[in-house]
């Protein structure tokens, strides 16, 4: 495997407004995506975040320190060309949503799921017009076709930038409802993330913390919070 990384060749990064939106220039040269598409961004806030990332690079470019750039590249190079497929994949989470499938025992876990997840379902019914119902056990039980159709419509309406962020909000949490809840500021994103890990946190209380699992969960938490910031900057 090659250790080659592109070297920094520019002195200044700057945000430039275009007819299509905003972009970032490096010494007057416009940044392109890995697929050589124009890095055209929907908001100045997002362009500024990306410009800061390019300006912070030192001798070589480290993509690991450029999350906003990577997310924008994914939106342009991938989601834009597969928008319908990505939207359909995410909408499918609604029919087997994490917050709908409840434990059958013990009572303490059932109570915690009810306390934290029922309000999320109530919020979705009111804010999204989609009432999903909780079920006990792991056997799939279909939800209301009308509710799922409304959730699907809302997902398909997102721009490629919103959808790129929403992909991570849903896939990392395992919940279409919690993905929408984070995107629409139902509660603080960190709180919603903890809600998505309710079962794992309950297990930790019973049996103790697994350091490796906790470290992996922290990586996912940071990715979830980044996705929320990217979603907000995309609109």
Secondary structure, 3 states (H helix, E strand, C coil): CCCCCCECCCCCEEEEECCCCEEEEECCEECECCCCCECCECCHHHHHHHHHHHHHCCCECCHHHCHHHHHHHHHHHCHHHCHHHHHHHHHHHHHHCHHHEECCCCHHHHHHHHHHHHHHHHHHHHHHCCCCCCEECCCCCCCCHHHHHHHHHHHHCCCHHHHHHHHHHHHHHCCHHHHHHHHCCCCCHHHHHHHHCHHHHHHHHHHCCCHHHHHHHHHHHHHHHHHHHHHHHCC
